[in-house]
Amino acid sequence: MTEKAFHSGFVAIIGRPNVGKSSIMNHFVGEKVAIVSNKPQTTRNKLLGVVSREDWQIVFVDTPGLHKPRTKLGEFMMKQASDAREGVDAVLCVVDAQRIGPGDREVMQDVLGMNCPRFLAVNKIDLAAPDKLMPQLETLNDLAFDQIVTVSAARGDNMDTLLQLLADAMPEGPKYFPDDMITDQPERLICAEIIREKALINLREEIPHCIGIEMLAITKVSDGLTEIHANIYCEKASHKSIIIGKQGSMLRRIGSEARADIERLLDTKVNLKLWVKVREDWRNRAGDLRATGYEE
């Protein structure tokens, strides 16, 4: 009997900020490998999420939302998004069902110029009013995507269908990662991203873009305890006072929520110690970008 061929490949997930790219990848992987918030530009690095089945494997490449960069950090993010397009076996373009604007259409036209199978996910259909959703979908009919699928990453609507369509598009190839591996990100980076996620969720609108996390140390104290030290970068003294909060209340909340997620990740108790540092214009300084993990 002829052994069934194994199929594998890389799929870039591309779209504007806050359309749900990371939520889609997390749903496929079955674990949180990319942080999620309702703030634009939550994802800053290119992240890999691995989905393995008996006869196929897909390596998803989650990318920062496409936007016009205003800082060196923004330029780094756009380079990450651009690099993720190279050599992929398929591309998944994501738009928000609640509003498909001119920026989304630019991204879709750009994706349609790529020489690989091209899929469009219209996400957040659980949040879109039906009377507004249908006219939006009708405007997509003339676009030459291989498949257009309406989905809800939050609720799971049509996500299995979308995953199978992507798997069917994969060429014959090797198993790139072991079955039990779901991301290439080191624990150090994932822990930093979890801390940043909790800051994004809890802080005011104007502050999250200036937040960066410098991991100082991850030390295994014993078999059941890991100690983590990290700095939270911000750009203004006024931001520092907000991040710390009255009598340290905000910093404690960020730390408590981050610690709970990190303990699940590491499967151990965690002693998390956070400090807030004012680093003016850190998003434009090479040394600070390296310290916060944004470098090639």
C-alpha positions, 0 to 999 in steps of 0.5 A: 500500500502506498503511504499517504503523502504528507502536506505542509507549508507556511501561511501568512496572516495579513491585514489592517490593525485590530481585525483579529489576525492574532485571535484567528491564529490562537484559535487554530493553534488552540493556545494563546501564542499571540497576545490579543487586545482591542487596541490597534497594533497589538502585535509587534513581532512576526509570530509563528503558530504551528498546527499539526495533524496526522497528514499535514502541518501548517505554520501560520505567520501572524504579522503586525497590522499594516499601517503607516509607521511614525517611529523606528518601532513602526518601521520594524513592525512593517518590515516584519509584516513585509518579510512574512510574505516571502516564500509562503505557500498561501496567504490569509487576508483578514478584514473586520466584518463590521467595517471594510474600509479603503485601507482594507481594500488596499491590503486586499489588492496587494494580497491579490498580487501575491503568487500563491493561493489567496484566502479572505477571512471576513472576521467578527461576523458575530459583532456585525449587524446582518443588514450591514454585513450583507452589503459589505460582502457583496462588494467582495464578490468581484475579488479574485480570492481562491475562497472567501469565508465569513468567520468568528474567531471569538465564537468559532463560526466556520473556523474549522472550514477555513482551516481545512481549506488552508490545509487542502492548499498546502503542497507536499512537504516535510514536518517542519516542527515536532507535533507538540510544538505550537510556536517558535517564540522563546518563553522569555518573549512570550512572558514579555508579551503577556505583561504587555497584553495586560497593560494594553487591556488595563490602561488608557487609550493614549498610553499603550502605544508607548509601552515596551517590556524589558525582560531583566531575568527569568530565574528558576528558584526551585522546581515549583517557583520561577522568579521574573523581573521586568521593566515596563517602559513608557515615554512620559513621567505622567504615563508612569504615574498612571501605570503605577496607579494610586498606591500602586493599584494599577501596577499590581493589577497588571502584575496579578493578571500577567502572573496568572497567565504566565503560571499557566504557560510555565506550569509553575508558581511565579513571583513577578516583579515589575518596575516602571521606567521613563525612557523618552522616545524609546521607540526611536532608539536602537538600544531601547528597541534591542532591550525590548526585543524589537530587532532583527 
